[in-house]
Amino acid sequence: MSLKRQTFSAVRWIAVAMIAKAGLQFFQLAILARLLVPADFGLMAVVVALTAFLQIFADFGVSSAIIHHQEISRVQLSSLYWLNVGSSIALAVLIVLVSPWVSAYYVQPELQPLLALSAITLVMGAAGQQLRVVAEKNLRFDLLAKVEVAGALTGFLFAVGIAFAGGGVYALVGGAMANAAMLTMLLWLYISNGWRPMIVFRIREIRHFLNFGAYMIGNNLLNTFSYQVDVLLGAKILGAQSIGTYSFTKEFSIGVSRLFNPIITRVGTPVMAKAQGDDALMKKVYLQTMRMTASVNFPIYIAMGVFAPEVVNLVFGHKWSDAIPLLQVFSAWGLLCSIGNPVGSLLIARGRADLSFKWNLALFFVVPPVVWLGSLWGASGLALSSLGLMIVLYVPNWYFLVRPLCGAGFWEYSRQLLSPLFASVIAATLAFAAAWWFSSDVVRLCVGALVGGLIYVGLSSRINREWFVPMQALLRREPDVTH
């Protein structure tokens, strides 16, 4: 099968998986928002923020290295596997040991058992992580899609079941544990193809992976810190209730790009890695990736901001009314985040973790003071400070990352965004006007989605054919697209 056919097939399967997982996540959030209180989500936000840092050390940056390096021996894979699992176990023990101090710092006794359960989840995920990465590298997304949906369904059932049983915040951690356990089991049953790690650990065989991974660790640590510092500071300054509303809204917003971006980037990363010797092809694939993600994300984010009251009332429930202005801000923030997301694929494909590390090191000295300043105005101030940073960083992101990695000029880079942005603004404006005459939140959203969707597709067929034509090909199962 040609690379183009493999790519189109992979995109279809990932689209199916991500849409199914997003549907489950949507219903899970809608149900749990009504059964739990914002403070529960605040506690879980702290747990997720802290374990995210440790997850980076558990991986040692080798997942990206495995995708970048095209030739890997069985001894190397086995050594990398035991490194991943061994470091995850060590970090799980560390989580348990420090959990009393974390609990005391935030004055939240329930953090201690939540962190201990998250430590178990960390180890379970590590046991299947390498199988998942190798399958992605080989574009085996047909099987990956099935096992990921099965894992998400298991997590959904456990989370909702625990919540209905009155488990409170444990519904969140229980769902995550069930998801990780099912996913790892299915990866070994259906993805491993009989492969088992050798009982061997040769550090010299994986030294060049670790050299690449060292930069990835530093890069991911700094990147995670920049993303999570608002939650970590806000939980201390604002309290669990306020940061619960803030983090729930933020995660709901970023969930849009987490749904659609991986459909393109999870396939685009190994495709870019295979094209790493062809500069012109690399730039073409990256710019197409940007346009594809923007063309899907922009209309959704702009519509989410315009219809924020209806979305909050229907999805979160009326007790979350404080989230409406936050969702409006985070819709703009999420839109800008979705623009920068595909550059990660470019960095991995080029093997330039060092460049990403320098970028995130600079942000390390910028983000915390801005976030702290924003926190003085409460949750809304936190959200606005994050949005302001994304606006200011748009040009530097192109200049220091995109330009040196693929040679795209500023106009080439920005041009990928103008057509989907224009079409999205027009569609959202007319959708809001059409929904204006109705009072029901459900009717307003349905009318807005129908009118806005039709207008956006119609405009895209005229002014954004670089996205419209490939989408037609995907739906018609025609991989050999020329335009």
C-alpha positions in Angstrom: 0.0 0.0 0.0 1.4 3.4 -0.9 2.1 6.0 1.7 -0.8 8.2 0.5 -3.2 5.3 0.8 -1.9 4.4 4.2 -2.3 8.0 5.3 -5.9 8.3 4.1 -6.8 4.9 5.7 -5.1 6.0 9.0 -7.0 9.3 9.0 -10.3 7.6 8.6 -9.7 5.2 11.4 -8.4 7.8 13.7 -11.4 10.0 12.9 -13.8 7.2 13.8 -11.9 6.5 17.1 -11.6 10.2 18.1 -15.3 10.9 17.3 -16.4 7.9 19.3 -14.1 8.8 22.2 -15.3 12.4 22.1 -18.9 11.3 22.2 -18.2 9.2 25.3 -16.3 12.0 26.9 -19.1 14.5 26.2 -21.7 12.3 27.8 -19.4 11.5 30.7 -18.8 15.2 31.4 -22.5 16.0 31.0 -23.5 13.3 33.5 -20.7 13.9 36.0 -21.2 17.7 36.0 -24.7 17.0 37.4 -23.6 14.3 39.9 -20.4 15.9 41.2 -19.6 19.4 42.5 -17.0 21.8 41.1 -14.7 21.1 44.1 -14.4 17.4 42.9 -13.1 18.6 39.5 -10.7 21.0 41.3 -9.2 18.1 43.3 -8.8 16.0 40.2 -7.3 18.9 38.3 -4.5 19.1 40.9 -4.0 15.3 40.7 -3.8 15.4 36.9 -1.4 18.4 36.9 1.0 16.7 39.3 1.0 13.2 37.7 1.5 14.9 34.2 5.0 15.9 35.3 5.8 12.4 36.5 4.4 10.8 33.3 7.1 12.7 31.4 9.9 11.0 33.4 8.2 7.6 33.0 8.3 7.9 29.2 11.9 9.3 29.2 11.1 11.0 25.9 11.6 7.7 24.0 8.1 7.5 22.5 9.0 10.5 20.2 12.5 8.9 19.6 10.9 5.6 18.5 8.8 7.5 15.9 11.8 9.6 14.7 14.3 6.7 14.3 13.3 4.5 11.4 15.5 1.4 12.2 15.2 -0.1 15.8 16.4 -3.5 16.8 14.6 -6.0 19.1 17.2 -5.5 21.8 16.7 -1.7 21.7 12.9 -2.0 21.9 13.2 -4.4 24.8 15.6 -2.2 26.7 13.4 0.8 26.1 10.4 -1.1 27.3 12.0 -2.1 30.6 13.3 1.5 31.0 9.7 2.8 30.6 8.1 0.3 33.0 10.8 0.4 35.6 10.8 4.2 35.8 7.0 4.2 36.0 7.1 1.9 39.0 9.7 4.1 40.7 7.7 7.2 40.1 4.5 5.5 41.3 6.3 4.8 44.6 7.4 8.4 44.7 3.8 9.7 44.2 2.7 7.6 47.2 5.5 8.8 49.4 5.0 12.5 48.7 1.2 12.5 48.7 0.9 13.4 52.4 3.0 16.5 51.9 1.0 17.5 48.8 -2.3 17.0 50.7 -1.0 19.1 53.5 0.1 21.9 51.2 -3.3 22.3 49.6 -5.1 21.6 52.8 -7.1 18.8 51.0 -6.8 15.4 52.9 -8.6 13.6 50.0 -5.7 14.3 47.7 -3.6 11.6 49.4 -5.7 8.5 48.3 -6.4 10.1 44.9 -2.7 10.5 44.2 -2.1 6.9 45.3 -4.7 5.6 42.9 -3.3 7.7 40.1 0.1 6.1 40.7 -1.4 2.7 39.9 -2.9 4.2 36.7 0.5 5.5 35.7 2.1 2.0 35.9 -0.8 0.3 34.0 -0.5 2.8 31.2 3.3 2.4 30.9 2.9 -1.4 30.4 1.3 -0.8 27.0 2.7 2.5 26.0 5.4 1.2 23.7 3.0 -1.1 21.8 0.8 1.9 21.1 3.7 4.0 19.8 5.1 1.3 17.5 1.6 0.8 16.1 1.3 4.5 15.4 4.7 4.6 13.7 3.6 1.7 11.4 0.3 3.5 10.7 -1.7 0.6 12.2 -4.6 2.8 13.2 -7.3 0.4 12.2 -6.6 -1.8 15.3 -5.6 1.1 17.5 -8.9 2.8 16.8 -10.8 -0.3 18.1 -8.8 -0.8 21.3 -8.9 2.9 22.1 -12.6 3.1 21.8 -13.0 -0.1 23.9 -10.8 1.5 26.6 -12.8 4.7 26.5 -16.1 2.9 26.8 -14.8 0.9 29.8 -13.7 4.1 31.5 -17.0 5.8 30.8 -19.0 3.0 32.3 -16.9 2.8 35.4 -16.9 6.6 35.9 -20.7 6.9 35.5 -21.3 3.9 37.6 -19.1 5.1 40.5 -20.8 8.5 40.3 -24.3 7.1 40.5 -23.2 5.0 43.4 -22.2 8.2 45.3 -18.4 7.8 44.8 -17.9 11.6 44.2 -14.4 12.5 43.0 -13.5 8.8 42.9 -15.6 8.5 39.8 -13.0 10.5 37.9 -10.0 8.6 39.0 -11.8 5.2 38.8 -12.8 5.9 35.2 -9.2 6.7 34.3 -7.9 3.5 36.0 -10.5 1.4 34.1 -9.6 3.0 30.8 -5.9 2.4 31.3 -6.3 -1.2 32.4 -8.6 -2.2 29.4 -6.5 -0.3 26.9 -3.2 -2.0 28.0 -4.8 -5.5 28.1 -6.2 -5.0 24.5 -2.9 -3.7 23.2 -1.2 -6.9 24.4 -3.9 -9.1 23.0 -4.4 -7.5 19.6 -1.5 -5.1 18.8 1.6 -6.9 20.0 1.5 -9.6 17.3 3.1 -12.0 19.6 6.0 -9.7 20.5 7.3 -9.9 24.0 10.2 -7.9 25.5 13.4 -9.8 25.9 14.8 -10.0 29.4 17.6 -7.6 28.6 18.6 -4.1 29.4 21.6 -2.7 27.5 22.1 1.0 28.1 24.7 1.3 25.4 22.2 0.1 22.8 19.7 2.9 23.6 22.1 5.7 24.4 21.2 7.7 21.2 17.5 7.3 22.1 18.2 8.7 25.5 20.2 11.6 24.1 17.1 12.6 22.0 14.9 11.7 24.9 16.8 14.0 27.4 15.8 17.0 25.4 12.2 15.7 25.1 12.1 15.3 28.9 13.2 18.8 29.5 10.9 20.1 26.7 7.9 18.2 28.0 8.5 19.2 31.6 8.7 22.9 30.7 5.7 22.6 28.3 3.6 20.8 31.0 4.6 23.4 33.6 3.5 26.2 31.3 0.1 24.4 30.7 -0.5 23.4 34.3 0.9 26.3 36.3 -2.4 28.1 36.3 -4.1 25.1 38.0 -1.3 24.6 40.5 -1.2 28.3 41.5 -5.0 28.7 41.2 -5.8 25.8 43.5 -3.7 27.4 46.2 -4.8 31.0 45.7 -8.5 30.6 44.7 -9.4 27.3 46.3 -10.8 24.0 45.0 -14.3 25.4 44.2 -13.1 28.2 41.9 -10.3 26.2 40.3 -12.8 23.3 39.8 -15.0 25.6 37.6 -11.9 27.0 35.9 -10.2 23.7 35.1 -13.5 22.0 34.0 -14.1 24.7 31.5 -10.6 24.8 30.3 -10.5 21.0 29.8 -13.8 21.1 28.0 -12.5 23.8 25.6 -9.2 22.1 24.9 -11.1 18.9 24.3 -12.2 20.2 20.9 -8.6 20.3 19.6 -7.8 17.1 21.4 -10.6 15.5 19.5 -9.8 16.8 16.0 -6.0 17.6 16.0 -4.9 14.0 16.7 -6.9 12.8 13.6 -4.3 14.8 11.6 -1.3 15.0 13.8 -1.1 11.3 15.0 -0.9 10.4 11.3 1.1 13.5 10.2 3.9 12.9 12.7 5.0 9.5 11.3 4.4 10.7 7.7 6.6 13.7 8.3 9.2 11.4 9.9 9.2 9.3 6.7 9.7 12.5 4.7 12.5 14.0 6.8 14.9 13.9 3.9 12.7 15.9 1.6 12.5 19.6 2.8 9.9 20.6 0.2 7.6 17.7 1.1 8.1 18.3 4.8 6.9 21.9 4.4 4.0 20.9 2.3 2.8 18.2 4.8 3.1 20.6 7.7 1.2 23.5 6.0 -1.5 21.0 5.0 -1.7 19.8 8.5 -2.1 23.3 9.8 -4.9 24.1 7.3 -6.7 20.8 8.0 -6.7 21.3 11.8 -7.7 25.0 11.5 -10.5 24.2 9.1 -12.1 21.9 11.6 -11.3 23.6 14.9 -12.0 27.3 13.9 -15.8 26.9 13.2 -16.3 24.9 16.4 -14.4 27.2 18.7 -16.0 30.4 17.3 -19.5 28.8 17.6 -18.7 27.7 21.1 -17.8 31.2 22.1 -21.0 32.7 20.4 -23.3 30.1 22.0 -21.5 29.8 25.3 -24.6 30.3 27.5 -26.5 27.5 25.7 -23.5 25.1 25.8 -23.0 25.6 29.5 -26.7 25.2 30.4 -27.1 22.1 28.3 -23.7 20.3 28.9 -22.7 21.5 32.4 -26.0 22.3 33.9 -27.5 25.5 35.3 -25.4 25.3 38.5 -22.3 26.0 36.4 -23.4 29.5 35.2 -20.1 31.0 36.4 -18.5 29.0 33.6 -20.2 31.0 30.8 -17.7 33.9 30.7 -14.8 31.5 31.2 -15.9 29.4 28.2 -16.1 32.5 26.0 -12.5 33.3 26.9 -11.3 29.7 26.6 -12.9 29.3 23.2 -10.6 32.0 21.8 -7.7 30.5 23.8 -8.4 27.0 22.5 -8.6 28.3 18.9 -5.1 29.8 19.2 -3.8 26.6 20.9 -5.0 24.5 18.0 -2.8 26.6 15.7 0.4 25.8 17.6 -0.3 22.2 18.2 0.9 20.7 14.9 4.4 22.2 15.3 5.0 19.3 17.8 4.8 16.8 14.9 7.3 18.9 13.0 9.7 19.0 15.9 9.6 15.2 16.3 9.9 14.5 12.6 13.0 16.8 12.4 14.5 15.4 15.6 14.8 18.9 16.9 13.8 18.5 20.5 16.6 20.9 21.4 14.8 23.7 19.6 11.6 23.0 21.4 13.4 22.8 24.7 14.9 26.3 24.2 11.4 27.7 23.3 9.8 26.2 26.4 12.7 27.3 28.6 12.0 30.9 27.5 8.3 30.4 28.3 9.2 29.1 31.8 10.3 32.6 32.8 7.3 34.3 31.1 4.2 32.3 32.0 4.3 32.0 35.8 4.4 35.8 36.5 1.7 36.5 33.9 -0.5 33.7 35.4 0.1 35.0 39.0 -0.8 38.5 37.9 -4.0 37.2 36.3 -4.9 35.2 39.4 -5.3 38.5 41.3 -8.6 39.0 39.4 -9.9 35.5 40.1 -10.7 32.8 37.7 -11.6 35.2 34.9 -8.2 36.9 35.3 -6.5 33.6 35.0 -8.3 32.8 31.8 -7.6 36.2 30.2 -3.9 36.0 31.1 -3.7 32.7 29.2 -5.5 34.1 26.2 -3.3 37.2 26.2 -0.1 35.0 26.2 -1.4 33.0 23.2 -2.0 36.2 21.2 1.4 37.7 22.0 3.2 34.4 21.1 1.7 33.9 17.6 4.5 35.6 15.7 7.4 34.3 17.9 6.0 30.8 17.5 6.4 31.1 13.7 9.7 32.8 13.8 11.6 30.6 16.3 9.9 27.2 15.5 8.1 26.9 12.2 10.5 29.0 10.1 13.7 27.2 10.9 12.1 23.7 10.9 10.3 23.8 7.5 11.2 27.1 5.9 7.7 28.4 5.7 7.4 32.2 5.4 5.1 34.2 7.6 2.6 34.8 4.8 2.7 31.1 3.8 2.1 30.2 7.5 -0.7 32.7 8.1 -2.4 32.1 4.8 -3.4 28.6 5.9 -5.6 30.2 8.6 -7.3 33.1 6.8 -9.8 31.1 4.7 -11.1 28.9 7.6 -11.2 32.0 9.9 -13.2 34.1 7.5 -15.6 31.3 6.7 -16.0 30.5 10.5 -16.8 34.1 11.5 -19.4 34.6 8.7 -21.0 31.2 9.5 -21.1 31.9 13.3 -22.6 35.4 12.8 -25.4 34.2 10.5 -26.0 31.2 12.8 -26.4 33.5 15.8 -28.8 35.7 13.8 -30.9 32.7 12.8 -31.1 31.4 16.4 -31.9 34.8 17.8 -35.7 34.3 17.4 -35.8 31.2 19.6 -35.7 31.1 23.4 -35.0 27.4 24.0 -31.4 26.5 24.5 -31.8 23.2 22.6 -33.6 24.9 19.6 -31.0 27.7 19.5 -28.1 25.3 19.4 -29.8 23.0 16.8 -30.7 26.0 14.5 -27.3 27.5 15.0 -25.5 24.2 14.2 -27.6 23.6 11.1 -27.4 27.1 9.6 -23.8 27.7 10.6 -22.7 24.2 9.4 -24.3 24.6 6.0 -22.9 28.1 5.5 -19.4 27.1 6.5 -19.3 24.1 4.2 -20.7 26.2 1.3 -18.1 28.9 1.8 -15.3 26.4 2.2 -16.2 24.8 -1.1 -15.4 28.2 -2.7 -12.6 29.8 -0.6 -11.0 26.8 1.2 -10.8 24.1 -1.4 -7.4 22.9 0.0 -9.5 21.5 2.9 -12.8 20.9 1.1 -11.5 18.6 -1.7 -9.5 16.2 0.6 -12.5 16.0 2.9 -14.7 14.9 0.0 -12.1 12.3 -0.9 -12.0 11.0 2.6 -15.8 10.6 2.7 -15.8 9.0 -0.7 -12.8 6.8 0.1 -10.7 8.2 -2.7 -7.1 8.3 -1.6 -5.6 9.5 -4.8 -6.5 13.1 -4.6 -5.1 15.7 -7.0 -5.8 19.3 -6.8 
